[in-house]
Amino acid sequence: MGRESDQAGTYGYDACLTVGPNIHCQPGERVQKEFEGGLYAVTRCRPEDVVDTWHRLHEWVTRSPYHMGEH
């Protein structure tokens, strides 16, 4: 969905949903991705709150025993 930049660098965010194995996207319609196993942080937000929500999520990770992964 987007890329933003701040003092820490560039980061991105996507809106995702789960689809069944028989669902296939038409070229140019959507991007279909498959996530590897692991732990993922998930949150909800309104489009106008994306940046604030990202900052809250980043603060949570910083205080938690978890760390940002590399994908």
N, CA, C and O atoms as a GROMACS GRO file, in nm:
protein
  284
    1MET      N    1   0.081  -0.119   0.000
    1MET     CA    2   0.000   0.000   0.000
    1MET      C    3   0.085   0.125   0.000
    1MET      O    4   0.054   0.220  -0.072
    2GLY      N    5   0.191   0.128   0.078
    2GLY     CA    6   0.264   0.253   0.082
    2GLY      C    7   0.402   0.240   0.142
    2GLY      O    8   0.438   0.139   0.203
    3ARG      N    9   0.478   0.343   0.124
    3ARG     CA   10   0.612   0.356   0.183
    3ARG      C   11   0.620   0.493   0.248
    3ARG      O   12   0.574   0.592   0.191
    4GLU      N   13   0.677   0.497   0.364
    4GLU     CA   14   0.695   0.622   0.438
    4GLU      C   15   0.841   0.630   0.479
    4GLU      O   16   0.911   0.529   0.482
    5SER      N   17   0.888   0.749   0.510
    5SER     CA   18   1.024   0.767   0.559
    5SER      C   19   1.022   0.854   0.684
    5SER      O   20   0.940   0.944   0.698
    6ASP      N   21   1.112   0.824   0.774
    6ASP     CA   22   1.133   0.908   0.892
    6ASP      C   23   1.281   0.902   0.925
    6ASP      O   24   1.361   0.856   0.843
    7GLN      N   25   1.320   0.947   1.041
    7GLN     CA   26   1.461   0.950   1.079
    7GLN      C   27   1.522   0.811   1.085
    7GLN      O   28   1.643   0.796   1.066
    8ALA      N   29   1.440   0.709   1.110
    8ALA     CA   30   1.490   0.572   1.120
    8ALA      C   31   1.508   0.508   0.982
    8ALA      O   32   1.570   0.402   0.972
    9GLY      N   33   1.456   0.570   0.878
    9GLY     CA   34   1.469   0.515   0.743
    9GLY      C   35   1.334   0.496   0.677
    9GLY      O   36   1.236   0.558   0.715
   10THR      N   37   1.331   0.410   0.579
   10THR     CA   38   1.209   0.384   0.504
   10THR      C   39   1.144   0.257   0.555
   10THR      O   40   1.212   0.158   0.584
   11TYR      N   41   1.013   0.260   0.568
   11TYR     CA   42   0.937   0.143   0.609
   11TYR      C   43   0.811   0.136   0.524
   11TYR      O   44   0.772   0.234   0.461
   12GLY      N   45   0.749   0.022   0.524
   12GLY     CA   46   0.629   0.006   0.443
   12GLY      C   47   0.516  -0.058   0.522
   12GLY      O   48   0.535  -0.104   0.634
   13TYR      N   49   0.403  -0.060   0.460
   13TYR     CA   50   0.287  -0.122   0.522
   13TYR      C   51   0.197  -0.175   0.412
   13TYR      O   52   0.191  -0.119   0.303
   14ASP      N   53   0.127  -0.282   0.441
   14ASP     CA   54   0.037  -0.346   0.346
   14ASP      C   55  -0.094  -0.377   0.415
   14ASP      O   56  -0.098  -0.398   0.537
   15ALA      N   57  -0.199  -0.381   0.339
   15ALA     CA   58  -0.327  -0.434   0.386
   15ALA      C   59  -0.336  -0.575   0.332
   15ALA      O   60  -0.322  -0.596   0.211
   16CYS      N   61  -0.360  -0.672   0.418
   16CYS     CA   62  -0.360  -0.812   0.377
   16CYS      C   63  -0.487  -0.882   0.423
   16CYS      O   64  -0.553  -0.837   0.517
   17LEU      N   65  -0.520  -0.989   0.356
   17LEU     CA   66  -0.630  -1.074   0.400
   17LEU      C   67  -0.599  -1.216   0.360
   17LEU      O   68  -0.520  -1.241   0.269
   18THR      N   69  -0.661  -1.310   0.428
   18THR     CA   70  -0.641  -1.451   0.402
   18THR      C   71  -0.739  -1.496   0.294
   18THR      O   72  -0.858  -1.463   0.300
   19VAL      N   73  -0.689  -1.570   0.198
   19VAL     CA   74  -0.775  -1.626   0.093
   19VAL      C   75  -0.752  -1.777   0.088
   19VAL      O   76  -0.648  -1.826   0.130
   20GLY      N   77  -0.849  -1.847   0.036
   20GLY     CA   78  -0.840  -1.991   0.024
   20GLY      C   79  -0.747  -2.033  -0.089
   20GLY      O   80  -0.708  -1.951  -0.172
   21PRO      N   81  -0.710  -2.161  -0.093
   21PRO     CA   82  -0.616  -2.210  -0.194
   21PRO      C   83  -0.670  -2.202  -0.337
   21PRO      O   84  -0.592  -2.205  -0.432
   22ASN      N   85  -0.800  -2.191  -0.353
   22ASN     CA   86  -0.859  -2.186  -0.487
   22ASN      C   87  -0.879  -2.043  -0.538
   22ASN      O   88  -0.935  -2.024  -0.646
   23ILE      N   89  -0.835  -1.944  -0.462
   23ILE     CA   90  -0.849  -1.804  -0.502
   23ILE      C   91  -0.721  -1.760  -0.570
   23ILE      O   92  -0.611  -1.775  -0.516
   24HIS      N   93  -0.735  -1.705  -0.690
   24HIS     CA   94  -0.618  -1.658  -0.765
   24HIS      C   95  -0.647  -1.517  -0.815
   24HIS      O   96  -0.755  -1.490  -0.868
   25CYS      N   97  -0.551  -1.428  -0.799
   25CYS     CA   98  -0.565  -1.290  -0.843
   25CYS      C   99  -0.536  -1.278  -0.992
   25CYS      O  100  -0.449  -1.347  -1.046
   26GLN      N  101  -0.610  -1.192  -1.057
   26GLN     CA  102  -0.584  -1.162  -1.197
   26GLN      C  103  -0.463  -1.070  -1.205
   26GLN      O  104  -0.444  -0.986  -1.117
   27PRO      N  105  -0.380  -1.083  -1.307
   27PRO     CA  106  -0.263  -0.994  -1.322
   27PRO      C  107  -0.304  -0.846  -1.317
   27PRO      O  108  -0.399  -0.805  -1.383
   28GLY      N  109  -0.232  -0.768  -1.237
   28GLY     CA  110  -0.260  -0.626  -1.223
   28GLY      C  111  -0.372  -0.593  -1.126
   28GLY      O  112  -0.395  -0.476  -1.096
   29GLU      N  113  -0.444  -0.695  -1.077
   29GLU     CA  114  -0.557  -0.672  -0.986
   29GLU      C  115  -0.509  -0.657  -0.842
   29GLU      O  116  -0.537  -0.556  -0.778
   30ARG      N  117  -0.440  -0.753  -0.792
   30ARG     CA  118  -0.384  -0.755  -0.657
   30ARG      C  119  -0.255  -0.835  -0.660
   30ARG      O  120  -0.226  -0.903  -0.759
   31VAL      N  121  -0.178  -0.827  -0.553
   31VAL     CA  122  -0.056  -0.907  -0.541
   31VAL      C  123  -0.087  -1.018  -0.442
   31VAL      O  124  -0.128  -0.992  -0.329
   32GLN      N  125  -0.066  -1.140  -0.483
   32GLN     CA  126  -0.090  -1.254  -0.396
   32GLN      C  127   0.044  -1.298  -0.338
   32GLN      O  128   0.138  -1.326  -0.412
   33LYS      N  129   0.052  -1.304  -0.204
   33LYS     CA  130   0.176  -1.339  -0.135
   33LYS      C  131   0.151  -1.458  -0.045
   33LYS      O  132   0.040  -1.480   0.002
   34GLU      N  133   0.256  -1.534  -0.020
   34GLU     CA  134   0.250  -1.641   0.076
   34GLU      C  135   0.354  -1.612   0.184
   34GLU      O  136   0.471  -1.592   0.155
   35PHE      N  137   0.309  -1.608   0.310
   35PHE     CA  138   0.398  -1.578   0.422
   35PHE      C  139   0.457  -1.706   0.478
   35PHE      O  140   0.388  -1.806   0.494
   36GLU      N  141   0.586  -1.701   0.507
   36GLU     CA  142   0.650  -1.812   0.575
   36GLU      C  143   0.599  -1.820   0.718
   36GLU      O  144   0.543  -1.723   0.769
   37GLY      N  145   0.617  -1.933   0.781
   37GLY     CA  146   0.578  -1.947   0.920
   37GLY      C  147   0.657  -1.854   1.010
   37GLY      O  148   0.766  -1.810   0.973
   38GLY      N  149   0.604  -1.825   1.125
   38GLY     CA  150   0.672  -1.737   1.219
   38GLY      C  151   0.572  -1.655   1.298
   38GLY      O  152   0.452  -1.677   1.290
   39LEU      N  153   0.623  -1.561   1.373
   39LEU     CA  154   0.538  -1.471   1.451
   39LEU      C  155   0.525  -1.338   1.378
   39LEU      O  156   0.624  -1.283   1.330
   40TYR      N  157   0.405  -1.287   1.370
   40TYR     CA  158   0.380  -1.159   1.305
   40TYR      C  159   0.293  -1.074   1.397
   40TYR      O  160   0.198  -1.123   1.457
   41ALA      N  161   0.326  -0.948   1.406
   41ALA     CA  162   0.242  -0.854   1.481
   41ALA      C  163   0.136  -0.801   1.385
   41ALA      O  164   0.166  -0.765   1.271
   42VAL      N  165   0.013  -0.795   1.431
   42VAL     CA  166  -0.098  -0.749   1.349
   42VAL      C  167  -0.175  -0.645   1.427
   42VAL      O  168  -0.193  -0.657   1.548
   43THR      N  169  -0.220  -0.542   1.358
   43THR     CA  170  -0.301  -0.439   1.422
   43THR      C  171  -0.403  -0.388   1.322
   43THR      O  172  -0.396  -0.420   1.203
   44ARG      N  173  -0.496  -0.311   1.368
   44ARG     CA  174  -0.597  -0.249   1.282
   44ARG      C  175  -0.583  -0.098   1.291
   44ARG      O  176  -0.540  -0.044   1.394
   45CYS      N  177  -0.619  -0.031   1.184
   45CYS     CA  178  -0.621   0.114   1.187
   45CYS      C  179  -0.704   0.167   1.071
   45CYS      O  180  -0.731   0.096   0.974
   46ARG      N  181  -0.742   0.291   1.083
   46ARG     CA  182  -0.810   0.360   0.973
   46ARG      C  183  -0.702   0.418   0.882
   46ARG      O  184  -0.591   0.445   0.928
   47PRO      N  185  -0.732   0.437   0.754
   47PRO     CA  186  -0.630   0.489   0.662
   47PRO      C  187  -0.564   0.618   0.711
   47PRO      O  188  -0.444   0.637   0.693
   48GLU      N  189  -0.640   0.706   0.772
   48GLU     CA  190  -0.582   0.832   0.819
   48GLU      C  191  -0.493   0.816   0.942
   48GLU      O  192  -0.425   0.910   0.982
   49ASP      N  193  -0.493   0.697   1.004
   49ASP     CA  194  -0.414   0.672   1.125
   49ASP      C  195  -0.295   0.581   1.102
   49ASP      O  196  -0.234   0.535   1.199
   50VAL      N  197  -0.260   0.552   0.977
   50VAL     CA  198  -0.154   0.455   0.947
   50VAL      C  199  -0.022   0.494   1.014
   50VAL      O  200   0.041   0.410   1.078
   51VAL      N  201   0.020   0.618   1.001
   51VAL     CA  202   0.150   0.659   1.055
   51VAL      C  203   0.151   0.647   1.208
   51VAL      O  204   0.246   0.593   1.264
   52ASP      N  205   0.048   0.696   1.275
   52ASP     CA  206   0.041   0.686   1.422
   52ASP      C  207   0.037   0.540   1.466
   52ASP      O  208   0.102   0.503   1.565
   53THR      N  209  -0.038   0.457   1.395
   53THR     CA  210  -0.046   0.315   1.431
   53THR      C  211   0.089   0.248   1.413
   53THR      O  212   0.130   0.167   1.496
   54TRP      N  213   0.161   0.280   1.304
   54TRP     CA  214   0.295   0.225   1.282
   54TRP      C  215   0.388   0.262   1.397
   54TRP      O  216   0.463   0.178   1.445
   55HIS      N  217   0.383   0.386   1.441
   55HIS     CA  218   0.468   0.430   1.552
   55HIS      C  219   0.434   0.354   1.680
   55HIS      O  220   0.524   0.315   1.754
   56ARG      N  221   0.306   0.335   1.709
   56ARG     CA  222   0.267   0.258   1.829
   56ARG      C  223   0.316   0.114   1.819
   56ARG      O  224   0.364   0.058   1.918
   57LEU      N  225   0.305   0.054   1.701
   57LEU     CA  226   0.351  -0.083   1.682
   57LEU      C  227   0.503  -0.091   1.701
   57LEU      O  228   0.553  -0.184   1.764
   58HIS      N  229   0.575   0.004   1.646
   58HIS     CA  230   0.721   0.008   1.661
   58HIS      C  231   0.760   0.024   1.808
   58HIS      O  232   0.852  -0.043   1.855
   59GLU      N  233   0.692   0.111   1.881
   59GLU     CA  234   0.719   0.128   2.025
   59GLU      C  235   0.693  -0.002   2.100
   59GLU      O  236   0.768  -0.038   2.190
   60TRP      N  237   0.585  -0.072   2.064
   60TRP     CA  238   0.553  -0.198   2.130
   60TRP      C  239   0.666  -0.299   2.108
   60TRP      O  240   0.709  -0.364   2.203
   61VAL      N  241   0.714  -0.311   1.983
   61VAL     CA  242   0.822  -0.406   1.954
   61VAL      C  243   0.948  -0.370   2.032
   61VAL      O  244   1.016  -0.458   2.084
   62THR      N  245   0.978  -0.242   2.041
   62THR     CA  246   1.096  -0.196   2.114
   62THR      C  247   1.091  -0.237   2.261
   62THR      O  248   1.194  -0.272   2.318
   63ARG      N  249   0.973  -0.234   2.322
   63ARG     CA  250   0.957  -0.269   2.464
   63ARG      C  251   0.938  -0.419   2.486
   63ARG      O  252   0.948  -0.467   2.599
   64SER      N  253   0.910  -0.493   2.380
   64SER     CA  254   0.879  -0.636   2.393
   64SER      C  255   1.006  -0.719   2.380
   64SER      O  256   1.112  -0.666   2.347
   65PRO      N  257   0.996  -0.849   2.407
   65PRO     CA  258   1.112  -0.937   2.387
   65PRO      C  259   1.133  -0.973   2.239
   65PRO      O  260   1.227  -1.046   2.206
   66TYR      N  261   1.049  -0.924   2.150
   66TYR     CA  262   1.056  -0.956   2.008
   66TYR      C  263   1.140  -0.853   1.933
   66TYR      O  264   1.175  -0.749   1.988
   67HIS      N  265   1.170  -0.881   1.808
   67HIS     CA  266   1.246  -0.789   1.724
   67HIS      C  267   1.190  -0.790   1.582
   67HIS      O  268   1.122  -0.884   1.542
   68MET      N  269   1.219  -0.686   1.508
   68MET     CA  270   1.174  -0.677   1.370
   68MET      C  271   1.249  -0.780   1.286
   68MET      O  272   1.370  -0.795   1.300
   69GLY      N  273   1.177  -0.849   1.202
   69GLY     CA  274   1.239  -0.946   1.113
   69GLY      C  275   1.286  -0.882   0.983
   69GLY      O  276   1.256  -0.766   0.955
   70GLU      N  277   1.357  -0.958   0.907
   70GLU     CA  278   1.402  -0.914   0.775
   70GLU      C  279   1.328  -0.997   0.671
   70GLU      O  280   1.336  -1.120   0.674
   71HIS      N  281   1.258  -0.932   0.582
   71HIS     CA  282   1.185  -1.005   0.476
   71HIS      C  283   1.222  -0.947   0.343
   71HIS      O  284   1.172  -0.992   0.240
   0.00000   0.00000   0.00000
